[in-house]
Amino acid sequence: MLTRILQQNIGPFLHNERRLGPLTLVTGEAGSGKTSIVGVPNTLWAFCFRPSDLTAKVPLDSVTRFSGLTTQRREIDVSLNGATFTHVCVTENDETTGRRRRWFAEEKLSMDGVTLLHRLGDTLHISADDDGPALTLPAQAGLSALALTPPSRRRAWTYLTWLRDQLFVFAPLPHIIGAKVPSDTVRPARPNEECENFAPWFAGWSAANPEPAQALNAALPGFLPGAEALLVDGERLALRFGPRADRPGFVLGFDRLSDGERQRVVLEALRLAFLRPGATVLWDEPERFLSARDVGPWIDAVLAAAQAPGGPQVVWASQHPEVVRRLTT
């Protein structure tokens, strides 16, 4: 379970820290740091498991402008199997003329205060433990070094496996969610944060997980009257509507739905796919584009999953009155 998030010198904040429980609401007015704080775990996941140069991954303009600091710090605590893992990442930024770039200054993973991995500059130090001797490995300046850890280091990989497989951050933006499912497109294991690649993800997920996909189809009529199934129709994502007395059945491209309708379908699919035991799911204002009436049943279903014995951890960043009311009463 994710128990603490800290960020320093990011966006408008020199220091921002939150403690988290099994079900946590992060609320506040626009500009209060909701999106910034819940984005920290996702950034650490991307650093480790979506390899690309750091300068391209994180905008340089994210550095706070209220001080002369050039370093940024991201830090999380995670409780797993009775132990607390702390993941620290410090990045350095150079914005001098012609040298707009950033690089990793320090990365550290510890368990109950004992250092497991420590990267300084271009060198990763792996501490000796029951699984092997101390190791020193080279690291590239713009790429995270933690994923270089050999899988034989079980303590470190207890955390890294959680980060890779059990942490999910979603902030769906329906106006960028298309319907195209090209046959030659790789089916991602998860949608990206904004769910821009929802259609190709759904194509792969629904084929591999028929039972939750059928549960999604069963839920559709509750908010899209007449809808029978979300399906892949050729190279597009579409909805099949059943016949009525006044018209035959038809298939409608997913991109023909309104933003609110697409948002509701996406949220239902994400709930069924990722709200599972052991998972930590952070929602960043998922209720955007939805009325209180439309989002209410989905909120209830998410809360029921989070409050069930052994259920997932849910962290909600929102200022929507309906979300705030249901999570605080």
C-alpha positions as CSV (number, residue, x, y, z in Angstrom):
1,M,0.0,0.0,0.0
2,L,1.2,3.5,-0.8
3,T,1.5,5.4,2.5
4,R,3.3,8.6,1.7
5,I,4.0,10.9,-1.3
6,L,6.5,13.8,-1.2
7,Q,7.6,16.3,-3.9
8,Q,10.0,19.2,-3.7
9,N,10.6,22.0,-6.2
10,I,7.9,20.8,-8.6
11,G,5.2,23.0,-10.2
12,P,4.1,25.6,-7.6
13,F,5.4,23.8,-4.6
14,L,8.8,23.9,-2.8
15,H,7.5,21.1,-0.5
16,N,4.3,19.1,-0.7
17,E,3.8,15.9,1.3
18,R,0.7,13.7,1.8
19,R,0.0,10.7,4.0
20,L,-2.3,8.0,2.5
21,G,-4.6,5.3,3.8
22,P,-6.6,2.5,2.1
23,L,-9.1,5.1,0.9
24,T,-7.9,8.7,0.6
25,L,-9.4,11.8,-0.8
26,V,-7.0,14.5,-2.0
27,T,-9.1,17.6,-2.5
28,G,-8.8,21.4,-2.8
29,E,-9.4,24.2,-5.3
30,A,-7.8,24.4,-8.7
31,G,-4.0,24.9,-8.3
32,S,-3.9,23.3,-4.9
33,G,-1.6,20.5,-6.0
34,K,-4.0,17.6,-6.4
35,T,-2.7,16.5,-9.8
36,S,0.9,17.3,-9.0
37,I,1.0,15.1,-5.9
38,V,-0.8,12.1,-7.4
39,G,1.5,12.3,-10.4
40,V,4.6,11.5,-8.4
41,P,4.1,7.7,-8.2
42,N,3.3,7.5,-11.9
43,T,6.4,9.5,-12.7
44,L,8.6,7.1,-10.7
45,W,6.9,4.2,-12.5
46,A,7.6,5.8,-15.9
47,F,11.3,6.5,-14.9
48,C,11.8,2.8,-14.2
49,F,9.6,1.0,-16.7
50,R,9.1,3.3,-19.7
51,P,12.7,3.9,-20.7
52,S,13.4,7.1,-22.5
53,D,15.6,10.1,-22.0
54,L,14.6,12.1,-18.9
55,T,14.7,15.4,-20.7
56,A,12.0,14.2,-23.1
57,K,9.9,12.6,-20.4
58,V,9.4,15.4,-17.9
59,P,8.9,19.1,-19.0
60,L,11.7,21.4,-18.0
61,D,9.2,24.1,-17.1
62,S,8.0,21.9,-14.1
63,V,10.7,23.4,-11.9
64,T,9.4,25.8,-9.3
65,R,10.1,29.5,-10.1
66,F,10.0,30.7,-6.5
67,S,13.6,29.8,-5.7
68,G,17.0,29.3,-7.4
69,L,16.9,25.5,-6.8
70,T,17.7,23.3,-9.8
71,T,17.1,19.9,-8.2
72,Q,13.7,18.2,-7.9
73,R,12.9,15.5,-5.4
74,R,10.2,12.8,-5.6
75,E,9.7,10.3,-2.8
76,I,7.2,7.6,-1.9
77,D,6.8,5.1,1.0
78,V,5.1,1.8,0.2
79,S,4.1,-0.9,2.8
80,L,4.5,-4.4,1.5
81,N,4.5,-7.7,3.4
82,G,5.1,-5.9,6.7
83,A,8.0,-3.8,5.5
84,T,8.2,-0.2,4.4
85,F,10.0,0.6,1.2
86,T,11.2,4.2,0.5
87,H,11.9,5.2,-3.1
88,V,13.8,8.5,-3.6
89,C,14.6,10.1,-6.9
90,V,16.5,13.4,-7.2
91,T,16.8,15.0,-10.7
92,E,19.1,17.9,-11.7
93,N,18.0,20.5,-14.3
94,D,20.2,22.6,-16.5
95,E,18.3,25.4,-18.3
96,T,21.2,27.5,-19.5
97,T,21.1,28.6,-23.1
98,G,21.5,25.7,-25.5
99,R,21.7,23.1,-22.7
100,R,18.1,22.5,-21.7
101,R,18.3,19.1,-20.2
102,R,17.9,17.1,-17.0
103,W,19.5,14.0,-15.5
104,F,19.4,11.7,-12.5
105,A,21.5,13.0,-9.6
106,E,20.4,10.4,-7.1
107,E,18.1,7.4,-6.8
108,K,17.7,5.3,-3.6
109,L,15.6,2.4,-2.5
110,S,15.6,1.3,1.1
111,M,13.6,-1.2,3.2
112,D,12.9,-0.3,6.8
113,G,15.7,2.2,6.7
114,V,18.3,-0.2,5.2
115,T,19.6,0.9,1.8
116,L,19.1,-1.7,-0.9
117,L,20.1,0.3,-4.0
118,H,21.8,3.7,-4.2
119,R,22.5,5.5,-7.5
120,L,24.8,8.5,-7.4
121,G,25.5,10.2,-10.7
122,D,26.4,7.5,-13.3
123,T,26.9,4.6,-10.8
124,L,24.4,2.2,-9.2
125,H,25.5,0.6,-6.0
126,I,23.6,-2.5,-4.9
127,S,24.1,-3.5,-1.3
128,A,25.2,-7.0,-0.2
129,D,22.4,-9.1,1.2
130,D,21.3,-12.7,1.5
131,D,20.7,-12.9,-2.2
132,G,24.2,-11.8,-3.4
133,P,27.3,-9.7,-2.9
134,A,27.6,-5.9,-3.3
135,L,27.5,-4.8,-6.9
136,T,28.4,-1.7,-8.8
137,L,26.8,-1.1,-12.2
138,P,27.1,1.8,-14.7
139,A,24.1,4.0,-15.2
140,Q,23.2,6.4,-18.0
141,A,22.6,10.0,-16.9
142,G,19.2,10.4,-18.5
143,L,17.8,6.9,-17.6
144,S,16.7,5.4,-14.3
145,A,19.1,2.8,-12.9
146,L,16.7,1.0,-10.6
147,A,15.3,-1.4,-13.2
148,L,18.9,-2.6,-13.8
149,T,18.6,-4.5,-10.5
150,P,19.0,-8.2,-11.1
151,P,15.7,-10.1,-10.4
152,S,17.6,-12.3,-8.0
153,R,17.6,-9.4,-5.5
154,R,14.3,-10.4,-4.0
155,R,13.9,-7.6,-1.5
156,A,14.4,-4.9,-4.2
157,W,12.1,-6.7,-6.6
158,T,9.3,-7.0,-4.0
159,Y,9.0,-3.2,-4.4
160,L,9.8,-3.0,-8.1
161,T,7.2,-5.7,-8.9
162,W,4.6,-3.7,-7.0
163,L,5.6,-0.5,-8.9
164,R,5.5,-2.3,-12.2
165,D,2.4,-4.4,-11.8
166,Q,0.2,-3.0,-9.1
167,L,0.4,0.8,-9.3
168,F,-2.0,2.5,-11.7
169,V,-2.7,6.3,-12.2
170,F,-5.6,7.4,-14.4
171,A,-6.7,10.9,-15.4
172,P,-8.9,10.1,-18.5
173,L,-9.4,12.9,-21.0
174,P,-12.2,11.7,-23.3
175,H,-11.7,14.3,-26.0
176,I,-8.3,12.7,-26.9
177,I,-9.6,9.1,-26.6
178,G,-10.1,7.8,-30.2
179,A,-11.6,4.7,-31.7
180,K,-8.8,3.5,-33.9
181,V,-7.5,-0.1,-33.4
182,P,-4.9,-0.6,-36.2
183,S,-4.3,-4.3,-36.7
184,D,-0.5,-3.7,-36.5
185,T,-0.6,-1.8,-33.2
186,V,0.9,-3.4,-30.1
187,R,-1.7,-4.0,-27.5
188,P,-0.5,-2.2,-24.3
189,A,-0.7,-3.9,-20.9
190,R,-2.3,-0.7,-19.5
191,P,-3.7,2.5,-20.9
192,N,-1.6,5.6,-20.4
193,E,-2.5,8.1,-17.7
194,E,-4.9,10.1,-20.0
195,C,-6.2,6.9,-21.7
196,E,-5.4,8.2,-25.1
197,N,-4.5,4.6,-26.1
198,F,-7.7,3.1,-24.5
199,A,-9.0,1.6,-27.8
200,P,-5.9,-0.6,-28.5
201,W,-5.6,-1.5,-24.8
202,F,-9.2,-2.6,-24.7
203,A,-8.8,-4.7,-27.8
204,G,-6.1,-6.7,-26.1
205,W,-7.6,-6.8,-22.6
206,S,-11.1,-7.9,-23.7
207,A,-9.7,-10.7,-25.7
208,A,-7.6,-12.0,-22.8
209,N,-10.2,-11.3,-20.1
210,P,-13.6,-12.4,-21.4
211,E,-15.4,-12.5,-18.0
212,P,-14.7,-8.8,-16.9
213,A,-15.4,-7.8,-20.5
214,Q,-18.8,-9.4,-20.3
215,A,-19.4,-7.7,-17.0
216,L,-18.7,-4.4,-18.8
217,N,-21.2,-5.2,-21.5
218,A,-23.8,-6.1,-18.8
219,A,-23.2,-2.7,-17.1
220,L,-23.5,-0.6,-20.3
221,P,-27.4,-0.4,-20.4
222,G,-27.3,1.3,-17.0
223,F,-25.8,4.4,-18.5
224,L,-26.2,4.0,-22.3
225,P,-29.7,2.7,-22.9
226,G,-29.9,0.1,-25.6
227,A,-26.1,-0.6,-25.6
228,E,-25.3,-4.3,-25.7
229,A,-21.6,-4.5,-26.2
230,L,-18.3,-2.6,-26.5
231,L,-16.4,-4.4,-29.3
232,V,-13.7,-4.2,-31.9
233,D,-15.3,-3.6,-35.3
234,G,-12.6,-4.1,-37.9
235,E,-10.0,-1.5,-37.0
236,R,-12.1,0.6,-34.7
237,L,-13.7,0.5,-31.3
238,A,-17.5,0.6,-31.4
239,L,-20.7,0.0,-29.4
240,R,-23.4,-2.3,-30.6
241,F,-27.0,-1.2,-29.8
242,G,-29.9,-3.6,-29.9
243,P,-33.1,-3.2,-32.0
244,R,-36.1,-1.4,-30.7
245,A,-39.7,-1.3,-31.9
246,D,-39.0,1.9,-33.9
247,R,-35.6,1.0,-35.4
248,P,-33.2,-1.9,-36.1
249,G,-30.0,-2.5,-34.1
250,F,-26.8,-0.7,-35.2
251,V,-23.1,-0.3,-34.5
252,L,-21.8,3.1,-33.5
253,G,-18.1,4.1,-33.5
254,F,-16.7,4.9,-30.1
255,D,-15.6,8.3,-31.3
256,R,-19.2,9.2,-32.1
257,L,-20.2,9.2,-28.4
258,S,-20.1,12.4,-26.4
259,D,-17.2,13.2,-24.1
260,G,-19.3,12.3,-21.1
261,E,-20.4,9.0,-22.6
262,R,-16.9,8.0,-23.5
263,Q,-15.7,9.0,-20.1
264,R,-18.3,6.8,-18.4
265,V,-17.5,3.8,-20.6
266,V,-13.7,4.2,-19.9
267,L,-14.2,4.6,-16.2
268,E,-16.3,1.4,-16.0
269,A,-13.7,-0.6,-18.0
270,L,-10.8,0.7,-15.8
271,R,-12.8,-0.2,-12.7
272,L,-13.3,-3.8,-13.9
273,A,-9.7,-4.2,-15.1
274,F,-7.6,-2.6,-12.4
275,L,-9.6,-2.5,-9.1
276,R,-8.2,-5.8,-7.8
277,P,-6.7,-7.1,-4.6
278,G,-3.2,-5.7,-4.0
279,A,-3.5,-2.9,-6.5
280,T,-3.1,0.8,-5.8
281,V,-5.2,3.0,-8.1
282,L,-4.9,6.8,-8.1
283,W,-7.8,8.6,-9.9
284,D,-7.1,12.2,-10.9
285,E,-10.4,13.9,-11.3
286,P,-12.1,11.0,-13.2
287,E,-15.5,12.6,-12.9
288,R,-14.7,15.4,-15.3
289,F,-17.2,15.7,-18.1
290,L,-19.8,13.8,-16.0
291,S,-22.8,15.0,-14.0
292,A,-23.4,14.0,-10.4
293,R,-26.2,11.7,-11.5
294,D,-24.0,9.9,-14.1
295,V,-21.0,9.5,-11.9
296,G,-22.7,8.5,-8.7
297,P,-23.2,4.7,-9.4
298,W,-19.6,4.4,-10.6
299,I,-18.3,6.1,-7.4
300,D,-20.4,3.7,-5.3
301,A,-18.9,0.7,-7.1
302,V,-15.3,2.0,-6.6
303,L,-16.0,2.6,-2.9
304,A,-17.5,-0.8,-2.5
305,A,-14.4,-2.4,-4.0
306,A,-12.0,-0.3,-1.9
307,Q,-13.9,-1.0,1.3
308,A,-14.2,-4.8,0.7
309,P,-11.9,-7.1,2.8
310,G,-8.6,-7.4,0.9
311,G,-9.7,-4.8,-1.6
312,P,-7.5,-2.4,-3.6
313,Q,-6.2,0.9,-2.3
314,V,-7.9,3.9,-3.8
315,V,-6.6,7.5,-3.9
316,W,-8.9,10.1,-5.3
317,A,-7.9,13.6,-6.4
318,S,-11.0,15.6,-6.9
319,Q,-13.0,18.7,-6.1
320,H,-16.2,17.4,-7.5
321,P,-19.0,18.0,-4.9
322,E,-20.4,14.5,-5.3
323,V,-17.1,12.8,-4.8
324,V,-16.3,15.0,-1.8
325,R,-19.7,14.3,-0.3
326,R,-19.5,10.5,-0.7
327,L,-15.9,10.2,0.5
328,T,-16.4,12.4,3.6
329,T,-19.8,11.3,4.9
